[in-house]
Amino acid sequence: MASVTALTFLVARAVPLGWTVAVAGGVPLARAAERHGTRAGYATAAASLVETTAIMGPARMGIPVPHAASAPLLGTLYRRGAPYLALAAVGAVIRTFYYTVTAAFSILVLVGLDAYLGTYERLRGFLDFLPAGRTAALWLTLLQLIVWSIGAGLIQAWAIRRGLRRWSGEVVAVERPGDRVDRATPQAHAGVIVLVGIAGFAAVLTSTDPRFLGVVAAVLLGAWAATGAGSRSLLRGLMVAAPLALSTLAFGLVGGIGGQRAAERSVRVGLLVLIAVWVRSAAGAEGLRRVLVSAVRRLRAVPLLAATAAVLAAATHADDLDGAGRRLGGRLRSARRRPAPIVDAALGWIAAESSRLGGPTD
């Protein structure tokens, strides 16, 4: 379940109408909770986040996290016979909390409250019916997040109910090869790379001074070359960072904080994304996975993390990513280009992949 969830989020980024595939990504987590209890569901969700982070890197976790936070509880409630609207409401509450936290970080730390409020006041120049003032701007932002969460909660509850009802057959019991994570050969010094990345991330958050950011950028480029992360990963990182940096720049310029301050904040956001991409590229998928698994194992005193460690020990690596993508592509090509048929195709693929990954291995 954990492996196929991570695989679902990865493939969703590469196929047409990928959001419909991502919606189905919470179904395996809900099924784990439905069959084995809430703690098992959240242990599976935590393990799926470890796998997803190892595959995609920490810079692209915006979609998986709210699914992992809400889907297991929805699976438990479904088992207890909760109605559709109750599932949607619970999902919406969890998502509202998540989106509020992430929005607060973006507004207060990345964009800057002054730039955000300035942009809101500029918007009022075109929509003069909007109320004025800081309090109004923040409350309207929260209202927007609530409305978005309600819509996402309704869609998620529909997909989970549909998926759990249509999932046929039993998943083959997974063997428990506790040494499975030790057989691969990860990138050397992955732990050091992760620690350097965390230190760099924290350092960049402390200042927007151009000289300091320039030093960080130079060090990052040197680290990129020294660790052999590769120019292709740097290009991918720039492609991920560019939209976020440009949007931050736009907020600053429209918000009236001045071109220099807006540019400084924009560069800082870009560096944060590039550091995350570098960690994934330099440590490698298996190296990053080893570090995360080791961190989970060190916290086994926490019951949920102890269960997560057990799931990770038994997890089958989703190595055949190309094959999985082709199998999903075949299902999607035969489905009508409508959300419901595409979700059904993704759900059928998820059930098949879960059984395939869960089968005995040599």
C-alpha positions in Angstrom: 0.0 0.0 0.0 2.8 2.5 0.9 4.8 1.7 -2.2 1.9 1.9 -4.6 0.7 5.2 -3.0 4.2 6.7 -3.6 4.1 5.3 -7.2 0.7 6.9 -7.8 1.8 10.4 -6.8 4.9 10.0 -9.0 3.0 8.8 -12.1 0.3 11.5 -11.5 2.9 14.1 -12.3 3.7 12.6 -15.8 0.3 11.7 -17.3 -2.5 13.9 -18.8 -5.2 14.9 -16.2 -2.7 13.8 -13.5 -4.8 15.4 -10.8 -7.4 12.7 -11.3 -4.8 10.1 -10.7 -3.5 11.9 -7.6 -7.0 12.0 -6.2 -7.0 8.2 -6.2 -3.6 8.2 -4.4 -5.3 8.3 -1.0 -7.4 5.1 -1.6 -4.6 2.6 -0.7 -4.1 4.5 2.6 -7.8 4.5 3.3 -7.9 0.8 2.5 -5.0 0.1 4.9 -7.0 1.9 7.7 -10.2 0.2 6.7 -8.7 -3.3 7.0 -6.2 -2.9 9.8 -7.2 0.1 11.9 -6.3 3.8 12.1 -2.8 3.4 13.4 -1.9 1.0 10.6 -3.4 3.4 8.1 -1.3 6.3 9.4 1.8 4.1 9.6 1.2 3.2 6.0 0.7 6.9 5.2 4.0 7.9 6.9 5.8 5.1 5.1 4.3 6.4 1.8 5.7 9.9 2.5 9.1 8.4 3.1 8.9 6.5 -0.2 7.5 9.6 -2.0 10.2 11.9 -0.7 12.9 9.4 -1.7 11.5 9.2 -5.3 10.4 12.8 -5.9 12.5 14.7 -3.4 11.3 17.1 -0.6 10.5 19.9 -3.1 7.4 18.3 -4.4 5.4 17.2 -1.4 2.6 19.6 -1.5 0.1 17.2 -3.0 1.0 13.9 -1.1 0.9 15.4 2.4 -2.8 16.4 2.7 -3.8 13.0 1.2 -1.6 11.2 3.8 -3.0 13.3 6.6 -6.6 12.7 5.8 -7.1 9.4 3.8 -6.5 7.0 6.7 -9.0 8.6 9.0 -11.5 8.6 6.1 -10.9 4.8 5.7 -11.6 4.2 9.3 -14.8 6.3 9.2 -15.9 4.5 6.0 -15.5 1.1 7.8 -17.8 2.5 10.6 -20.4 3.4 8.1 -20.0 7.2 8.1 -22.0 8.9 5.3 -20.4 10.7 2.4 -20.9 14.2 3.8 -19.2 13.2 7.1 -16.2 11.9 5.2 -16.0 15.1 3.1 -16.3 17.3 6.2 -13.5 15.5 8.1 -11.3 15.6 5.0 -12.0 19.4 4.6 -11.2 20.1 8.3 -7.8 18.3 8.0 -7.0 20.0 4.7 -8.0 23.5 6.1 -5.5 23.1 8.9 -2.8 21.9 6.5 -3.4 24.7 4.0 -3.6 27.3 6.7 -0.2 26.3 8.1 1.5 26.3 4.7 -0.2 29.5 3.7 1.0 31.2 6.9 4.5 30.0 6.2 4.4 31.4 2.7 2.9 34.7 3.7 4.9 35.4 6.8 8.2 33.9 5.9 8.6 33.7 2.1 6.4 36.4 0.4 6.3 38.7 3.5 3.2 40.1 5.2 3.8 43.6 3.9 4.0 42.4 0.2 0.9 40.2 0.7 -1.1 43.0 2.2 0.1 45.5 -0.4 -1.0 43.1 -3.2 -4.4 42.8 -1.5 -4.8 46.6 -1.4 -3.9 46.8 -5.1 -6.5 44.2 -5.8 -9.1 46.3 -4.0 -8.4 49.0 -6.6 -10.1 46.7 -9.1 -12.6 45.1 -6.8 -13.6 47.9 -4.5 -16.4 45.9 -2.8 -13.7 44.0 -0.9 -13.2 45.1 2.7 -10.1 47.1 3.6 -7.4 46.4 6.2 -5.1 43.7 7.3 -7.7 41.7 9.3 -10.0 41.6 6.3 -7.2 40.4 4.0 -6.3 37.6 6.3 -9.8 36.5 7.0 -10.6 36.4 3.3 -7.5 34.3 2.7 -8.7 31.9 5.4 -12.2 31.8 3.8 -10.6 31.0 0.4 -8.6 28.2 2.0 -11.8 26.8 3.6 -13.7 26.9 0.3 -10.8 25.2 -1.5 -10.7 22.5 1.3 -14.4 21.9 1.1 -14.2 21.3 -2.6 -11.1 19.0 -2.2 -12.8 17.2 0.7 -15.9 16.5 -1.4 -13.8 15.1 -4.3 -11.6 13.1 -2.0 -14.5 11.5 -0.1 -16.1 10.6 -3.5 -12.9 9.0 -4.8 -12.3 7.0 -1.6 -15.8 5.7 -1.3 -15.7 4.8 -5.0 -12.3 3.1 -4.6 -13.1 1.1 -1.5 -16.3 -0.1 -3.0 -14.7 -1.1 -6.3 -11.5 -2.7 -5.0 -11.9 -6.4 -5.7 -10.0 -9.3 -4.4 -7.6 -9.6 -1.5 -4.1 -8.2 -1.5 -1.5 -11.0 -1.2 0.3 -11.0 2.1 3.6 -9.2 2.0 6.7 -11.0 3.2 8.7 -9.3 5.9 12.3 -9.0 4.5 13.7 -6.8 7.2 17.0 -6.5 5.4 15.5 -5.4 2.1 16.5 -1.8 2.6 20.1 -2.9 3.1 20.6 -4.7 -0.2 20.8 -1.6 -2.4 23.9 0.6 -2.8 22.8 4.2 -2.0 24.8 7.3 -2.7 27.7 7.5 -0.2 27.4 10.1 2.6 23.7 10.5 2.1 23.3 11.4 5.8 25.9 14.2 5.5 24.1 15.5 2.4 20.8 15.7 4.2 22.3 17.5 7.2 24.0 20.0 4.9 20.7 20.5 3.1 18.9 21.1 6.4 21.6 23.5 7.5 21.4 25.4 4.2 17.6 25.6 4.3 17.7 27.0 7.9 20.5 29.5 6.9 18.7 30.8 3.9 15.6 31.5 6.0 17.5 33.8 8.3 18.5 36.5 5.8 17.7 38.0 2.5 21.0 40.0 2.3 22.2 39.8 -1.3 25.8 39.1 -0.3 24.7 36.3 1.9 22.4 34.8 -0.7 25.2 35.1 -3.2 27.6 33.1 -1.0 24.9 30.4 -0.5 24.3 30.2 -4.3 28.0 29.8 -4.9 28.4 27.1 -2.2 25.3 25.3 -3.6 26.8 25.3 -7.2 30.1 24.0 -5.8 28.2 21.3 -3.8 26.3 20.4 -7.0 29.5 19.9 -8.9 31.4 18.1 -6.0 28.6 15.6 -5.4 28.0 14.8 -9.0 24.3 15.8 -8.8 24.4 16.6 -12.5 23.4 19.4 -14.8 20.1 17.8 -15.8 19.0 17.8 -12.1 20.1 21.5 -11.9 18.0 22.3 -14.9 15.0 20.5 -13.4 15.5 22.3 -10.2 15.5 25.7 -12.0 12.3 24.7 -13.7 10.7 23.9 -10.4 12.0 27.0 -8.7 11.2 29.5 -11.4 7.4 29.7 -11.0 7.7 30.1 -7.2 10.4 32.7 -7.5 8.5 34.7 -10.1 5.3 34.6 -8.1 7.2 35.9 -5.1 8.7 38.6 -7.2 5.3 39.5 -8.5 3.8 39.8 -5.0 6.7 42.1 -4.0 6.4 44.4 -7.0 2.6 44.6 -6.9 2.7 44.9 -3.1 4.9 48.0 -3.4 7.9 46.8 -1.3 10.4 47.9 -3.9 12.2 46.0 -6.6 15.3 45.2 -4.5 13.4 43.6 -1.6 11.1 41.8 -4.0 14.2 40.4 -5.9 15.9 39.4 -2.6 12.9 37.4 -1.5 12.5 35.9 -4.9 16.1 34.7 -4.9 15.7 33.2 -1.4 12.6 31.2 -2.5 14.5 29.9 -5.5 17.5 28.9 -3.4 15.2 27.0 -0.9 13.8 25.0 -3.8 17.2 24.3 -5.3 18.6 23.1 -2.0 15.7 20.6 -1.7 16.3 19.4 -5.3 20.1 19.1 -4.7 19.5 17.0 -1.6 17.4 14.5 -3.7 19.8 14.5 -6.6 23.0 14.3 -4.5 21.8 11.7 -2.0 20.0 9.6 -4.6 16.6 8.0 -4.1 18.0 5.0 -2.2 20.4 7.1 -0.1 17.6 9.5 0.9 15.3 6.6 1.7 18.0 5.1 3.9 18.4 8.4 5.8 14.6 8.7 6.3 14.2 5.1 7.4 17.1 5.5 9.8 15.4 8.6 11.3 12.1 6.7 11.7 13.9 3.8 13.4 15.6 6.0 15.9 12.2 7.3 17.0 10.6 3.8 17.5 9.6 4.9 21.0 6.7 6.7 19.3 4.1 4.0 18.6 3.1 5.3 15.3 6.7 5.5 14.1 7.4 2.0 15.4 4.6 0.8 13.1 5.9 3.0 10.3 9.3 1.3 10.7 7.7 -2.1 10.4 5.8 -1.0 7.2 9.0 0.3 5.7 10.9 -2.9 6.6 8.3 -4.9 4.7 7.8 -2.4 1.8 8.5 -3.6 -1.7 10.5 -1.2 -3.7 8.6 0.2 -6.6 11.6 -0.1 -8.9 9.7 -0.7 -12.2 8.6 2.9 -12.6 8.6 2.8 -16.4 6.6 -0.4 -16.4 4.1 0.9 -13.9 3.7 4.1 -16.0 3.1 2.0 -19.2 0.5 -0.1 -17.4 -1.3 3.0 -16.2 -1.0 4.6 -19.6 -2.7 1.6 -21.2 -5.6 1.9 -18.8 -5.9 5.7 -19.3 -5.9 5.4 -23.1 -8.9 3.1 -23.0 -10.8 5.3 -20.6 -13.1 8.2 -21.6 -11.5 11.6 -21.1 -13.8 12.4 -18.2 -12.8 12.6 -14.5 -14.9 9.6 -13.3 -13.6 7.1 -15.9 -10.1 8.3 -15.4 -10.4 7.9 -11.6 -11.8 4.4 -12.2 -8.9 3.5 -14.4 -6.4 4.8 -11.8 -8.2 2.8 -9.1 -8.1 -0.4 -11.1 -4.4 0.2 -11.7 -3.8 0.9 -8.0 -5.5 -2.4 -7.0 -3.5 -4.3 -9.6 -0.2 -2.7 -8.6 -0.9 -3.3 -4.9 -1.4 -7.0 -5.5 1.7 -7.1 -7.8 4.0 -5.3 -5.3 2.5 -7.3 -2.4 3.2 -10.7 -3.9 6.1 -13.0 -2.9 9.5 -12.1 -4.3 12.5 -14.1 -5.0 
